Amino acid sequence: PQGDEILARHFGQWGEIEEISLKPKYGCAFIRYTHRFWAEFAKIAMAEQSLDHGEQINVRWAYDDPNPKAQVRKKWETEQKLKDRLEELGYNLRGENVSYEMPAHYNPVFKQGVATYGRDMEMYPVTDHQYQAQQQAAQAAQAQGSAVDHYTSNAEWYK
């Protein structure tokens, strides 16, 4: 058996392994578990143990790779795994054949040519009508001289 197979057999009994990176030139290997608690358990369980041929092993925590290319690659791989899993669950992330139907009672009003951060947008929905009930309640409270009116007048006084 190869070195990674031996490591997988010995370390695999402590949890699900995500990746084994064997570095024979340096006489070491990196084993990544899918969950940290499995790695913590394996670190304790395999400390000062021997493998198939009596090799004594030293188990330590590894540091993240400082190489920027490796960090970018790892980030991309993680994102790709997430995207693949979401697609397995039925989410469409590619934008193909995506359709959305607005509720029948929703009828947005659009303004033309509203600029947002230097980019012109084709259409922008006006949502002011959604807050008419809140505005009416605030006006009614103000007419009755409630605490809302008191705080509003104080806020205006400090301006």
C-alpha positions, 0 to 999 in steps of 0.5 A: 500500500502507498503512504496515503492509503496507510494514513487514510486507514489509520487516521480515517478511523477517527473521522471523515478525511477531506484531504491527505497531502503526502510530502515524502521529500520532507517526511511529512503529511497533512491530513485535513478532516471535514470537521475540526473536532475529528481532527482534534480527536485524531491528534490526541488518539494518534500521538506517539503511535506507529504505522504499519512498518513501526514508524513513530509519528509526531502529530502536530497542528499545521498552519495555513499555507502563506502562499497567496496562490495556494490561498486563492486556490483553496478559496476557489475549491471551497466555493466550487464545492459549495456551488456543486452541493447547492446544485445537487440540492436543486438550486440553479446557480448558473442563471439558466432558465431562471424565472420569477413571477411576481405576486398577482397583487404586486404592481410596482411603479417605476421611475426612469433613469435613476442614477446609482453610484455613477451607473444609470439604472433602467428601472427602479421601483417606487416603494413609497406607497408601501409605507402609507399606513406607517405615515398615517399612524405617525400623523395620527399619533402626532395629532393626539400629542403622544410621546411620538410627538414629544420625541419628534419635537425634541429631535427637531429642536436639536437640529 
